[in-house]
Amino acid sequence: MSSTDWGPVIVATILFIMLSPGLLFQLPSRARVMEFGNMATSGIAILVHSILFFCILTILVIAIGIHIHAA
């Protein structure tokens, strides 16, 4: 029986929730450089948050090597 690596799935899900533009913070915002919890977004903010998501996910999964194995 083979075990499944759930590390990348769990890390990606948590990062997706935390880095949703406007949920916790938005970088850049419409009026300032950064706003917290405004629930409004723009195309540039989506692009910035996507790049942040990819970079942090790559660092955590590939460079650090987070692995969670389920039987």
CHARMM-style PDB file with segment names, atoms N, HN, CA, C and O in Angstrom:
ATOM      1  N   MET     1       0.841  -1.175   0.000  1.00  0.00      PROA
ATOM      2  CA  MET     1       0.000   0.000   0.000  1.00  0.00      PROA
ATOM      3  C   MET     1       0.892   1.246   0.000  1.00  0.00      PROA
ATOM      4  O   MET     1       1.876   1.304   0.737  1.00  0.00      PROA
ATOM      5  N   SER     2       0.556   2.220  -0.808  1.00  0.00      PROA
ATOM      6  HN  SER     2      -0.244   2.173  -1.407  1.00  0.00      PROA
ATOM      7  CA  SER     2       1.362   3.434  -0.895  1.00  0.00      PROA
ATOM      8  C   SER     2       0.750   4.533  -0.030  1.00  0.00      PROA
ATOM      9  O   SER     2      -0.464   4.586   0.166  1.00  0.00      PROA
ATOM     10  N   SER     3       1.608   5.402   0.478  1.00  0.00      PROA
ATOM     11  HN  SER     3       2.595   5.360   0.319  1.00  0.00      PROA
ATOM     12  CA  SER     3       1.119   6.528   1.271  1.00  0.00      PROA
ATOM     13  C   SER     3       1.080   7.781   0.400  1.00  0.00      PROA
ATOM     14  O   SER     3       1.854   7.930  -0.545  1.00  0.00      PROA
ATOM     15  N   THR     4       0.184   8.648   0.736  1.00  0.00      PROA
ATOM     16  HN  THR     4      -0.445   8.527   1.504  1.00  0.00      PROA
ATOM     17  CA  THR     4      -0.028   9.871  -0.029  1.00  0.00      PROA
ATOM     18  C   THR     4       0.604  11.051   0.706  1.00  0.00      PROA
ATOM     19  O   THR     4       0.490  11.158   1.927  1.00  0.00      PROA
ATOM     20  N   ASP     5       1.268  11.932  -0.034  1.00  0.00      PROA
ATOM     21  HN  ASP     5       1.361  11.845  -1.026  1.00  0.00      PROA
ATOM     22  CA  ASP     5       1.884  13.124   0.539  1.00  0.00      PROA
ATOM     23  C   ASP     5       0.867  14.260   0.518  1.00  0.00      PROA
ATOM     24  O   ASP     5       0.563  14.805  -0.543  1.00  0.00      PROA
ATOM     25  N   TRP     6       0.345  14.614   1.685  1.00  0.00      PROA
ATOM     26  HN  TRP     6       0.592  14.171   2.546  1.00  0.00      PROA
ATOM     27  CA  TRP     6      -0.662  15.676   1.797  1.00  0.00      PROA
ATOM     28  C   TRP     6      -0.048  17.032   2.123  1.00  0.00      PROA
ATOM     29  O   TRP     6      -0.781  18.018   2.199  1.00  0.00      PROA
ATOM     30  N   GLY     7       1.244  17.122   2.314  1.00  0.00      PROA
ATOM     31  HN  GLY     7       1.839  16.321   2.252  1.00  0.00      PROA
ATOM     32  CA  GLY     7       1.900  18.380   2.669  1.00  0.00      PROA
ATOM     33  C   GLY     7       1.636  19.513   1.692  1.00  0.00      PROA
ATOM     34  O   GLY     7       1.194  20.582   2.113  1.00  0.00      PROA
ATOM     35  N   PRO     8       1.893  19.318   0.386  1.00  0.00      PROA
ATOM     36  CA  PRO     8       1.636  20.403  -0.561  1.00  0.00      PROA
ATOM     37  C   PRO     8       0.166  20.819  -0.632  1.00  0.00      PROA
ATOM     38  O   PRO     8      -0.134  21.995  -0.836  1.00  0.00      PROA
ATOM     39  N   VAL     9      -0.742  19.871  -0.465  1.00  0.00      PROA
ATOM     40  HN  VAL     9      -0.498  18.915  -0.299  1.00  0.00      PROA
ATOM     41  CA  VAL     9      -2.176  20.192  -0.523  1.00  0.00      PROA
ATOM     42  C   VAL     9      -2.585  21.057   0.664  1.00  0.00      PROA
ATOM     43  O   VAL     9      -3.295  22.049   0.499  1.00  0.00      PROA
ATOM     44  N   ILE    10      -2.139  20.684   1.849  1.00  0.00      PROA
ATOM     45  HN  ILE    10      -1.561  19.878   1.982  1.00  0.00      PROA
ATOM     46  CA  ILE    10      -2.497  21.435   3.056  1.00  0.00      PROA
ATOM     47  C   ILE    10      -1.852  22.816   3.047  1.00  0.00      PROA
ATOM     48  O   ILE    10      -2.504  23.805   3.385  1.00  0.00      PROA
ATOM     49  N   VAL    11      -0.576  22.894   2.664  1.00  0.00      PROA
ATOM     50  HN  VAL    11      -0.047  22.091   2.390  1.00  0.00      PROA
ATOM     51  CA  VAL    11       0.119  24.182   2.612  1.00  0.00      PROA
ATOM     52  C   VAL    11      -0.537  25.101   1.577  1.00  0.00      PROA
ATOM     53  O   VAL    11      -0.730  26.286   1.846  1.00  0.00      PROA
ATOM     54  N   ALA    12      -0.879  24.577   0.407  1.00  0.00      PROA
ATOM     55  HN  ALA    12      -0.722  23.614   0.188  1.00  0.00      PROA
ATOM     56  CA  ALA    12      -1.509  25.394  -0.633  1.00  0.00      PROA
ATOM     57  C   ALA    12      -2.883  25.886  -0.189  1.00  0.00      PROA
ATOM     58  O   ALA    12      -3.247  27.027  -0.474  1.00  0.00      PROA
ATOM     59  N   THR    13      -3.647  25.052   0.499  1.00  0.00      PROA
ATOM     60  HN  THR    13      -3.351  24.125   0.731  1.00  0.00      PROA
ATOM     61  CA  THR    13      -4.973  25.465   0.967  1.00  0.00      PROA
ATOM     62  C   THR    13      -4.872  26.573   2.004  1.00  0.00      PROA
ATOM     63  O   THR    13      -5.603  27.561   1.932  1.00  0.00      PROA
ATOM     64  N   ILE    14      -3.981  26.416   2.955  1.00  0.00      PROA
ATOM     65  HN  ILE    14      -3.387  25.613   3.013  1.00  0.00      PROA
ATOM     66  CA  ILE    14      -3.812  27.446   3.994  1.00  0.00      PROA
ATOM     67  C   ILE    14      -3.321  28.758   3.386  1.00  0.00      PROA
ATOM     68  O   ILE    14      -3.821  29.830   3.728  1.00  0.00      PROA
ATOM     69  N   LEU    15      -2.345  28.675   2.488  1.00  0.00      PROA
ATOM     70  HN  LEU    15      -1.938  27.805   2.210  1.00  0.00      PROA
ATOM     71  CA  LEU    15      -1.846  29.899   1.839  1.00  0.00      PROA
ATOM     72  C   LEU    15      -2.913  30.563   0.982  1.00  0.00      PROA
ATOM     73  O   LEU    15      -3.006  31.790   0.948  1.00  0.00      PROA
ATOM     74  N   PHE    16      -3.726  29.759   0.284  1.00  0.00      PROA
ATOM     75  HN  PHE    16      -3.651  28.762   0.312  1.00  0.00      PROA
ATOM     76  CA  PHE    16      -4.782  30.326  -0.549  1.00  0.00      PROA
ATOM     77  C   PHE    16      -5.767  31.128   0.296  1.00  0.00      PROA
ATOM     78  O   PHE    16      -6.191  32.213  -0.102  1.00  0.00      PROA
ATOM     79  N   ILE    17      -6.126  30.598   1.453  1.00  0.00      PROA
ATOM     80  HN  ILE    17      -5.781  29.717   1.776  1.00  0.00      PROA
ATOM     81  CA  ILE    17      -7.056  31.311   2.334  1.00  0.00      PROA
ATOM     82  C   ILE    17      -6.406  32.569   2.899  1.00  0.00      PROA
ATOM     83  O   ILE    17      -7.016  33.638   2.910  1.00  0.00      PROA
ATOM     84  N   MET    18      -5.162  32.439   3.371  1.00  0.00      PROA
ATOM     85  HN  MET    18      -4.666  31.570   3.362  1.00  0.00      PROA
ATOM     86  CA  MET    18      -4.495  33.585   3.990  1.00  0.00      PROA
ATOM     87  C   MET    18      -4.126  34.681   2.998  1.00  0.00      PROA
ATOM     88  O   MET    18      -4.117  35.858   3.357  1.00  0.00      PROA
ATOM     89  N   LEU    19      -3.821  34.309   1.754  1.00  0.00      PROA
ATOM     90  HN  LEU    19      -3.829  33.353   1.463  1.00  0.00      PROA
ATOM     91  CA  LEU    19      -3.364  35.302   0.775  1.00  0.00      PROA
ATOM     92  C   LEU    19      -4.456  35.743  -0.194  1.00  0.00      PROA
ATOM     93  O   LEU    19      -4.149  36.332  -1.230  1.00  0.00      PROA
ATOM     94  N   SER    20      -5.719  35.473   0.118  1.00  0.00      PROA
ATOM     95  HN  SER    20      -5.968  34.995   0.960  1.00  0.00      PROA
ATOM     96  CA  SER    20      -6.802  35.982  -0.720  1.00  0.00      PROA
ATOM     97  C   SER    20      -6.826  37.500  -0.596  1.00  0.00      PROA
ATOM     98  O   SER    20      -6.919  38.022   0.515  1.00  0.00      PROA
ATOM     99  N   PRO    21      -6.745  38.221  -1.716  1.00  0.00      PROA
ATOM    100  CA  PRO    21      -6.683  39.685  -1.639  1.00  0.00      PROA
ATOM    101  C   PRO    21      -7.907  40.257  -0.944  1.00  0.00      PROA
ATOM    102  O   PRO    21      -9.042  39.943  -1.305  1.00  0.00      PROA
ATOM    103  N   GLY    22      -7.671  41.098   0.058  1.00  0.00      PROA
ATOM    104  HN  GLY    22      -6.750  41.353   0.352  1.00  0.00      PROA
ATOM    105  CA  GLY    22      -8.743  41.772   0.764  1.00  0.00      PROA
ATOM    106  C   GLY    22      -9.221  41.046   2.006  1.00  0.00      PROA
ATOM    107  O   GLY    22      -9.909  41.645   2.832  1.00  0.00      PROA
ATOM    108  N   LEU    23      -8.879  39.769   2.168  1.00  0.00      PROA
ATOM    109  HN  LEU    23      -8.319  39.282   1.498  1.00  0.00      PROA
ATOM    110  CA  LEU    23      -9.348  39.033   3.343  1.00  0.00      PROA
ATOM    111  C   LEU    23      -8.576  39.464   4.587  1.00  0.00      PROA
ATOM    112  O   LEU    23      -9.170  40.016   5.514  1.00  0.00      PROA
ATOM    113  N   LEU    24      -7.285  39.228   4.625  1.00  0.00      PROA
ATOM    114  HN  LEU    24      -6.803  38.780   3.872  1.00  0.00      PROA
ATOM    115  CA  LEU    24      -6.458  39.700   5.735  1.00  0.00      PROA
ATOM    116  C   LEU    24      -5.807  41.035   5.406  1.00  0.00      PROA
ATOM    117  O   LEU    24      -5.808  41.961   6.218  1.00  0.00      PROA
ATOM    118  N   PHE    25      -5.254  41.118   4.205  1.00  0.00      PROA
ATOM    119  HN  PHE    25      -5.253  40.366   3.545  1.00  0.00      PROA
ATOM    120  CA  PHE    25      -4.617  42.360   3.762  1.00  0.00      PROA
ATOM    121  C   PHE    25      -4.686  42.419   2.243  1.00  0.00      PROA
ATOM    122  O   PHE    25      -4.950  41.416   1.581  1.00  0.00      PROA
ATOM    123  N   GLN    26      -4.446  43.607   1.702  1.00  0.00      PROA
ATOM    124  HN  GLN    26      -4.231  44.423   2.239  1.00  0.00      PROA
ATOM    125  CA  GLN    26      -4.388  43.790   0.260  1.00  0.00      PROA
ATOM    126  C   GLN    26      -3.170  44.630  -0.064  1.00  0.00      PROA
ATOM    127  O   GLN    26      -2.972  45.714   0.486  1.00  0.00      PROA
ATOM    128  N   LEU    27      -2.358  44.106  -0.969  1.00  0.00      PROA
ATOM    129  HN  LEU    27      -2.518  43.226  -1.415  1.00  0.00      PROA
ATOM    130  CA  LEU    27      -1.114  44.769  -1.342  1.00  0.00      PROA
ATOM    131  C   LEU    27      -1.028  44.822  -2.850  1.00  0.00      PROA
ATOM    132  O   LEU    27      -0.957  43.733  -3.419  1.00  0.00      PROA
ATOM    133  N   PRO    28      -1.022  45.878  -3.555  1.00  0.00      PROA
ATOM    134  CA  PRO    28      -1.311  47.248  -3.158  1.00  0.00      PROA
ATOM    135  C   PRO    28      -2.821  47.481  -3.110  1.00  0.00      PROA
ATOM    136  O   PRO    28      -3.588  46.789  -3.779  1.00  0.00      PROA
ATOM    137  N   SER    29      -3.227  48.442  -2.328  1.00  0.00      PROA
ATOM    138  HN  SER    29      -2.604  49.004  -1.785  1.00  0.00      PROA
ATOM    139  CA  SER    29      -4.654  48.757  -2.248  1.00  0.00      PROA
ATOM    140  C   SER    29      -4.959  49.941  -3.162  1.00  0.00      PROA
ATOM    141  O   SER    29      -4.078  50.439  -3.862  1.00  0.00      PROA
ATOM    142  N   ARG    30      -6.181  50.374  -3.149  1.00  0.00      PROA
ATOM    143  HN  ARG    30      -6.898  49.970  -2.581  1.00  0.00      PROA
ATOM    144  CA  ARG    30      -6.565  51.483  -4.042  1.00  0.00      PROA
ATOM    145  C   ARG    30      -6.120  52.839  -3.523  1.00  0.00      PROA
ATOM    146  O   ARG    30      -5.792  53.730  -4.307  1.00  0.00      PROA
ATOM    147  N   ALA    31      -6.108  53.003  -2.187  1.00  0.00      PROA
ATOM    148  HN  ALA    31      -6.375  52.280  -1.550  1.00  0.00      PROA
ATOM    149  CA  ALA    31      -5.763  54.305  -1.622  1.00  0.00      PROA
ATOM    150  C   ALA    31      -4.356  54.338  -1.031  1.00  0.00      PROA
ATOM    151  O   ALA    31      -3.693  55.375  -1.067  1.00  0.00      PROA
ATOM    152  N   ARG    32      -3.898  53.215  -0.490  1.00  0.00      PROA
ATOM    153  HN  ARG    32      -4.436  52.373  -0.460  1.00  0.00      PROA
ATOM    154  CA  ARG    32      -2.592  53.162   0.171  1.00  0.00      PROA
ATOM    155  C   ARG    32      -1.768  52.027  -0.407  1.00  0.00      PROA
ATOM    156  O   ARG    32      -2.188  51.344  -1.340  1.00  0.00      PROA
ATOM    157  N   VAL    33      -0.588  51.840   0.166  1.00  0.00      PROA
ATOM    158  HN  VAL    33      -0.246  52.396   0.924  1.00  0.00      PROA
ATOM    159  CA  VAL    33       0.251  50.725  -0.260  1.00  0.00      PROA
ATOM    160  C   VAL    33      -0.328  49.419   0.250  1.00  0.00      PROA
ATOM    161  O   VAL    33      -0.341  48.424  -0.474  1.00  0.00      PROA
ATOM    162  N   MET    34      -0.812  49.408   1.504  1.00  0.00      PROA
ATOM    163  HN  MET    34      -0.801  50.217   2.092  1.00  0.00      PROA
ATOM    164  CA  MET    34      -1.381  48.201   2.096  1.00  0.00      PROA
ATOM    165  C   MET    34      -2.585  48.562   2.955  1.00  0.00      PROA
ATOM    166  O   MET    34      -2.544  49.533   3.710  1.00  0.00      PROA
ATOM    167  N   GLU    35      -3.654  47.785   2.841  1.00  0.00      PROA
ATOM    168  HN  GLU    35      -3.688  46.996   2.227  1.00  0.00      PROA
ATOM    169  CA  GLU    35      -4.825  47.933   3.698  1.00  0.00      PROA
ATOM    170  C   GLU    35      -5.149  46.578   4.299  1.00  0.00      PROA
ATOM    171  O   GLU    35      -4.811  45.541   3.727  1.00  0.00      PROA
ATOM    172  N   PHE    36      -5.798  46.588   5.444  1.00  0.00      PROA
ATOM    173  HN  PHE    36      -6.072  47.430   5.908  1.00  0.00      PROA
ATOM    174  CA  PHE    36      -6.141  45.354   6.129  1.00  0.00      PROA
ATOM    175  C   PHE    36      -7.650  45.162   6.164  1.00  0.00      PROA
ATOM    176  O   PHE    36      -8.384  46.063   6.569  1.00  0.00      PROA
ATOM    177  N   GLY    37      -8.118  43.979   5.736  1.00  0.00      PROA
ATOM    178  HN  GLY    37      -7.521  43.247   5.407  1.00  0.00      PROA
ATOM    179  CA  GLY    37      -9.511  43.579   5.855  1.00  0.00      PROA
ATOM    180  C   GLY    37     -10.518  44.455   5.149  1.00  0.00      PROA
ATOM    181  O   GLY    37     -11.607  44.674   5.680  1.00  0.00      PROA
ATOM    182  N   ASN    38     -10.199  44.966   3.972  1.00  0.00      PROA
ATOM    183  HN  ASN    38      -9.315  44.788   3.541  1.00  0.00      PROA
ATOM    184  CA  ASN    38     -11.141  45.848   3.300  1.00  0.00      PROA
ATOM    185  C   ASN    38     -12.098  45.115   2.359  1.00  0.00      PROA
ATOM    186  O   ASN    38     -13.081  45.705   1.913  1.00  0.00      PROA
ATOM    187  N   MET    39     -11.835  43.842   2.046  1.00  0.00      PROA
ATOM    188  HN  MET    39     -11.036  43.362   2.409  1.00  0.00      PROA
ATOM    189  CA  MET    39     -12.669  42.998   1.189  1.00  0.00      PROA
ATOM    190  C   MET    39     -12.923  43.591  -0.197  1.00  0.00      PROA
ATOM    191  O   MET    39     -13.899  43.227  -0.855  1.00  0.00      PROA
ATOM    192  N   ALA    40     -12.073  44.480  -0.637  1.00  0.00      PROA
ATOM    193  HN  ALA    40     -11.280  44.775  -0.103  1.00  0.00      PROA
ATOM    194  CA  ALA    40     -12.125  45.007  -2.003  1.00  0.00      PROA
ATOM    195  C   ALA    40     -10.813  44.627  -2.676  1.00  0.00      PROA
ATOM    196  O   ALA    40      -9.780  44.509  -2.016  1.00  0.00      PROA
ATOM    197  N   THR    41     -10.858  44.439  -3.984  1.00  0.00      PROA
ATOM    198  HN  THR    41     -11.697  44.536  -4.520  1.00  0.00      PROA
ATOM    199  CA  THR    41      -9.645  43.999  -4.665  1.00  0.00      PROA
ATOM    200  C   THR    41      -9.529  44.651  -6.035  1.00  0.00      PROA
ATOM    201  O   THR    41     -10.469  45.278  -6.523  1.00  0.00      PROA
ATOM    202  N   SER    42      -8.378  44.496  -6.634  1.00  0.00      PROA
ATOM    203  HN  SER    42      -7.614  43.987  -6.238  1.00  0.00      PROA
ATOM    204  CA  SER    42      -8.131  45.009  -7.978  1.00  0.00      PROA
ATOM    205  C   SER    42      -7.304  43.972  -8.729  1.00  0.00      PROA
ATOM    206  O   SER    42      -6.822  43.006  -8.139  1.00  0.00      PROA
ATOM    207  N   GLY    43      -7.147  44.176 -10.009  1.00  0.00      PROA
ATOM    208  HN  GLY    43      -7.538  44.962 -10.488  1.00  0.00      PROA
ATOM    209  CA  GLY    43      -6.372  43.249 -10.824  1.00  0.00      PROA
ATOM    210  C   GLY    43      -4.914  43.188 -10.420  1.00  0.00      PROA
ATOM    211  O   GLY    43      -4.309  42.116 -10.407  1.00  0.00      PROA
ATOM    212  N   ILE    44      -4.352  44.334 -10.093  1.00  0.00      PROA
ATOM    213  HN  ILE    44      -4.843  45.205 -10.104  1.00  0.00      PROA
ATOM    214  CA  ILE    44      -2.947  44.375  -9.661  1.00  0.00      PROA
ATOM    215  C   ILE    44      -2.766  43.652  -8.340  1.00  0.00      PROA
ATOM    216  O   ILE    44      -1.767  42.959  -8.150  1.00  0.00      PROA
ATOM    217  N   ALA    45      -3.723  43.800  -7.411  1.00  0.00      PROA
ATOM    218  HN  ALA    45      -4.536  44.363  -7.565  1.00  0.00      PROA
ATOM    219  CA  ALA    45      -3.636  43.110  -6.125  1.00  0.00      PROA
ATOM    220  C   ALA    45      -3.707  41.594  -6.325  1.00  0.00      PROA
ATOM    221  O   ALA    45      -3.001  40.846  -5.648  1.00  0.00      PROA
ATOM    222  N   ILE    46      -4.548  41.143  -7.242  1.00  0.00      PROA
ATOM    223  HN  ILE    46      -5.121  41.750  -7.792  1.00  0.00      PROA
ATOM    224  CA  ILE    46      -4.639  39.715  -7.542  1.00  0.00      PROA
ATOM    225  C   ILE    46      -3.308  39.211  -8.086  1.00  0.00      PROA
ATOM    226  O   ILE    46      -2.854  38.133  -7.701  1.00  0.00      PROA
ATOM    227  N   LEU    47      -2.685  39.964  -8.963  1.00  0.00      PROA
ATOM    228  HN  LEU    47      -3.053  40.840  -9.275  1.00  0.00      PROA
ATOM    229  CA  LEU    47      -1.388  39.581  -9.517  1.00  0.00      PROA
ATOM    230  C   LEU    47      -0.309  39.514  -8.438  1.00  0.00      PROA
ATOM    231  O   LEU    47       0.469  38.560  -8.400  1.00  0.00      PROA
ATOM    232  N   VAL    48      -0.255  40.514  -7.567  1.00  0.00      PROA
ATOM    233  HN  VAL    48      -0.886  41.289  -7.598  1.00  0.00      PROA
ATOM    234  CA  VAL    48       0.749  40.546  -6.499  1.00  0.00      PROA
ATOM    235  C   VAL    48       0.546  39.380  -5.538  1.00  0.00      PROA
ATOM    236  O   VAL    48       1.509  38.722  -5.145  1.00  0.00      PROA
ATOM    237  N   HSD    49      -0.709  39.124  -5.159  1.00  0.00      PROA
ATOM    238  HN  HSD    49      -1.491  39.659  -5.479  1.00  0.00      PROA
ATOM    239  CA  HSD    49      -0.990  38.033  -4.238  1.00  0.00      PROA
ATOM    240  C   HSD    49      -0.718  36.672  -4.888  1.00  0.00      PROA
ATOM    241  O   HSD    49      -0.317  35.734  -4.199  1.00  0.00      PROA
ATOM    242  N   SER    50      -0.927  36.552  -6.186  1.00  0.00      PROA
ATOM    243  HN  SER    50      -1.253  37.313  -6.746  1.00  0.00      PROA
ATOM    244  CA  SER    50      -0.612  35.303  -6.889  1.00  0.00      PROA
ATOM    245  C   SER    50       0.888  35.035  -6.898  1.00  0.00      PROA
ATOM    246  O   SER    50       1.322  33.900  -6.703  1.00  0.00      PROA
ATOM    247  N   ILE    51       1.672  36.071  -7.124  1.00  0.00      PROA
ATOM    248  HN  ILE    51       1.320  36.994  -7.282  1.00  0.00      PROA
ATOM    249  CA  ILE    51       3.127  35.926  -7.113  1.00  0.00      PROA
ATOM    250  C   ILE    51       3.614  35.576  -5.710  1.00  0.00      PROA
ATOM    251  O   ILE    51       4.487  34.722  -5.554  1.00  0.00      PROA
ATOM    252  N   LEU    52       3.052  36.233  -4.681  1.00  0.00      PROA
ATOM    253  HN  LEU    52       2.343  36.926  -4.808  1.00  0.00      PROA
ATOM    254  CA  LEU    52       3.404  35.897  -3.300  1.00  0.00      PROA
ATOM    255  C   LEU    52       3.054  34.448  -2.978  1.00  0.00      PROA
ATOM    256  O   LEU    52       3.846  33.739  -2.357  1.00  0.00      PROA
ATOM    257  N   PHE    53       1.867  34.008  -3.400  1.00  0.00      PROA
ATOM    258  HN  PHE    53       1.224  34.585  -3.904  1.00  0.00      PROA
ATOM    259  CA  PHE    53       1.419  32.638  -3.175  1.00  0.00      PROA
ATOM    260  C   PHE    53       2.396  31.645  -3.794  1.00  0.00      PROA
ATOM    261  O   PHE    53       2.821  30.696  -3.135  1.00  0.00      PROA
ATOM    262  N   PHE    54       2.747  31.858  -5.042  1.00  0.00      PROA
ATOM    263  HN  PHE    54       2.402  32.629  -5.578  1.00  0.00      PROA
ATOM    264  CA  PHE    54       3.666  30.954  -5.738  1.00  0.00      PROA
ATOM    265  C   PHE    54       5.029  30.910  -5.067  1.00  0.00      PROA
ATOM    266  O   PHE    54       5.592  29.830  -4.886  1.00  0.00      PROA
ATOM    267  N   CYS    55       5.570  32.068  -4.696  1.00  0.00      PROA
ATOM    268  HN  CYS    55       5.113  32.945  -4.844  1.00  0.00      PROA
ATOM    269  CA  CYS    55       6.896  32.117  -4.072  1.00  0.00      PROA
ATOM    270  C   CYS    55       6.909  31.422  -2.713  1.00  0.00      PROA
ATOM    271  O   CYS    55       7.807  30.628  -2.434  1.00  0.00      PROA
ATOM    272  N   ILE    56       5.921  31.714  -1.866  1.00  0.00      PROA
ATOM    273  HN  ILE    56       5.192  32.360  -2.093  1.00  0.00      PROA
ATOM    274  CA  ILE    56       5.888  31.114  -0.534  1.00  0.00      PROA
ATOM    275  C   ILE    56       5.621  29.618  -0.629  1.00  0.00      PROA
ATOM    276  O   ILE    56       6.227  28.839   0.108  1.00  0.00      PROA
ATOM    277  N   LEU    57       4.726  29.199  -1.524  1.00  0.00      PROA
ATOM    278  HN  LEU    57       4.234  29.831  -2.123  1.00  0.00      PROA
ATOM    279  CA  LEU    57       4.445  27.776  -1.702  1.00  0.00      PROA
ATOM    280  C   LEU    57       5.690  27.033  -2.182  1.00  0.00      PROA
ATOM    281  O   LEU    57       5.982  25.938  -1.701  1.00  0.00      PROA
ATOM    282  N   THR    58       6.415  27.613  -3.112  1.00  0.00      PROA
ATOM    283  HN  THR    58       6.178  28.502  -3.503  1.00  0.00      PROA
ATOM    284  CA  THR    58       7.635  26.993  -3.619  1.00  0.00      PROA
ATOM    285  C   THR    58       8.683  26.859  -2.523  1.00  0.00      PROA
ATOM    286  O   THR    58       9.342  25.825  -2.414  1.00  0.00      PROA
ATOM    287  N   ILE    59       8.838  27.886  -1.725  1.00  0.00      PROA
ATOM    288  HN  ILE    59       8.303  28.726  -1.814  1.00  0.00      PROA
ATOM    289  CA  ILE    59       9.812  27.837  -0.639  1.00  0.00      PROA
ATOM    290  C   ILE    59       9.435  26.768   0.379  1.00  0.00      PROA
ATOM    291  O   ILE    59      10.291  25.991   0.803  1.00  0.00      PROA
ATOM    292  N   LEU    60       8.169  26.719   0.776  1.00  0.00      PROA
ATOM    293  HN  LEU    60       7.474  27.350   0.432  1.00  0.00      PROA
ATOM    294  CA  LEU    60       7.755  25.773   1.809  1.00  0.00      PROA
ATOM    295  C   LEU    60       7.767  24.320   1.327  1.00  0.00      PROA
ATOM    296  O   LEU    60       8.171  23.429   2.075  1.00  0.00      PROA
ATOM    297  N   VAL    61       7.334  24.073   0.099  1.00  0.00      PROA
ATOM    298  HN  VAL    61       7.007  24.796  -0.508  1.00  0.00      PROA
ATOM    299  CA  VAL    61       7.199  22.695  -0.369  1.00  0.00      PROA
ATOM    300  C   VAL    61       8.508  22.157  -0.944  1.00  0.00      PROA
ATOM    301  O   VAL    61       8.879  21.016  -0.667  1.00  0.00      PROA
ATOM    302  N   ILE    62       9.209  22.958  -1.735  1.00  0.00      PROA
ATOM    303  HN  ILE    62       8.908  23.885  -1.961  1.00  0.00      PROA
ATOM    304  CA  ILE    62      10.410  22.457  -2.404  1.00  0.00      PROA
ATOM    305  C   ILE    62      11.666  22.717  -1.583  1.00  0.00      PROA
ATOM    306  O   ILE    62      12.442  21.792  -1.342  1.00  0.00      PROA
ATOM    307  N   ALA    63      11.882  23.950  -1.151  1.00  0.00      PROA
ATOM    308  HN  ALA    63      11.252  24.702  -1.347  1.00  0.00      PROA
ATOM    309  CA  ALA    63      13.128  24.280  -0.459  1.00  0.00      PROA
ATOM    310  C   ALA    63      13.162  23.706   0.958  1.00  0.00      PROA
ATOM    311  O   ALA    63      14.154  23.093   1.353  1.00  0.00      PROA
ATOM    312  N   ILE    64      12.093  23.899   1.719  1.00  0.00      PROA
ATOM    313  HN  ILE    64      11.288  24.397   1.398  1.00  0.00      PROA
ATOM    314  CA  ILE    64      12.058  23.388   3.086  1.00  0.00      PROA
ATOM    315  C   ILE    64      11.634  21.920   3.088  1.00  0.00      PROA
ATOM    316  O   ILE    64      12.140  21.130   3.885  1.00  0.00      PROA
ATOM    317  N   GLY    65      10.725  21.557   2.215  1.00  0.00      PROA
ATOM    318  HN  GLY    65      10.313  22.199   1.568  1.00  0.00      PROA
ATOM    319  CA  GLY    65      10.316  20.170   2.088  1.00  0.00      PROA
ATOM    320  C   GLY    65       9.283  19.717   3.098  1.00  0.00      PROA
ATOM    321  O   GLY    65       9.500  18.739   3.814  1.00  0.00      PROA
ATOM    322  N   ILE    66       8.167  20.414   3.165  1.00  0.00      PROA
ATOM    323  HN  ILE    66       7.991  21.208   2.584  1.00  0.00      PROA
ATOM    324  CA  ILE    66       7.098  20.018   4.087  1.00  0.00      PROA
ATOM    325  C   ILE    66       6.369  18.818   3.492  1.00  0.00      PROA
ATOM    326  O   ILE    66       5.856  18.875   2.374  1.00  0.00      PROA
ATOM    327  N   HSD    67       6.334  17.731   4.263  1.00  0.00      PROA
ATOM    328  HN  HSD    67       6.750  17.685   5.171  1.00  0.00      PROA
ATOM    329  CA  HSD    67       5.664  16.506   3.822  1.00  0.00      PROA
ATOM    330  C   HSD    67       4.802  15.965   4.951  1.00  0.00      PROA
ATOM    331  O   HSD    67       5.249  15.876   6.095  1.00  0.00      PROA
ATOM    332  N   ILE    68       3.576  15.608   4.631  1.00  0.00      PROA
ATOM    333  HN  ILE    68       3.213  15.681   3.703  1.00  0.00      PROA
ATOM    334  CA  ILE    68       2.672  14.960   5.576  1.00  0.00      PROA
ATOM    335  C   ILE    68       2.178  13.696   4.888  1.00  0.00      PROA
ATOM    336  O   ILE    68       1.465  13.772   3.887  1.00  0.00      PROA
ATOM    337  N   HSD    69       2.545  12.553   5.410  1.00  0.00      PROA
ATOM    338  HN  HSD    69       3.124  12.492   6.223  1.00  0.00      PROA
ATOM    339  CA  HSD    69       2.186  11.291   4.793  1.00  0.00      PROA
ATOM    340  C   HSD    69       1.016  10.649   5.505  1.00  0.00      PROA
ATOM    341  O   HSD    69       1.011  10.533   6.731  1.00  0.00      PROA
ATOM    342  N   ALA    70       0.024  10.233   4.738  1.00  0.00      PROA
ATOM    343  HN  ALA    70       0.028  10.327   3.742  1.00  0.00      PROA
ATOM    344  CA  ALA    70      -1.146   9.531   5.270  1.00  0.00      PROA
ATOM    345  C   ALA    70      -1.087   8.089   4.827  1.00  0.00      PROA
ATOM    346  O   ALA    70      -0.675   7.781   3.709  1.00  0.00      PROA
ATOM    347  N   ALA    71      -1.496   7.226   5.701  1.00  0.00      PROA
ATOM    348  HN  ALA    71      -1.831   7.476   6.609  1.00  0.00      PROA
ATOM    349  CA  ALA    71      -1.452   5.788   5.373  1.00  0.00      PROA
ATOM    350  C   ALA    71      -2.587   5.385   4.471  1.00  0.00      PROA
ATOM    351  OT1 ALA    71      -2.697   4.216   4.102  1.00  0.00      PROA
TER     352      ALA     71
END
